[in-house]
Amino acid sequence: MKLAQLSVALVALIAAPASFAQDSGEKTAGTTIIGERETAVGLYLLPWQEEAPSDIDRPPAQYVPGATPIEAAQLHALTASDEANAAYRRVRTEPR
């Protein structure tokens, strides 16, 4: 009895993939999307369009500022500020 049940189960197990693999013979081109069929699906396909040139962004380029004369008072103020910042950093980074 057990041998008969085992042989039936074995035949069913071997024959099952073959029954699923049978092809109906129709070959259709396309895409099949498998998922939740209850959800709403929206897919919009638009024809190819050339991208309009953007007037917001310029093409990348090197920025070269124009040469301007340096005033002595501004130079002295800038060097004094830089020296004060360097002195402050030295004091803050000294070990105590």
Buried (B, 14 or more C-beta within 10 A) or exposed (E): EEEEEEEEEEEEEEEEEEEEEEEEEEEEEEEEEEEEEEEEEEEEEEEEEEEEEEEEEEEEEEEEEEEEEEEEEEEEEEEEEEEEEEEEEEEEEEEE
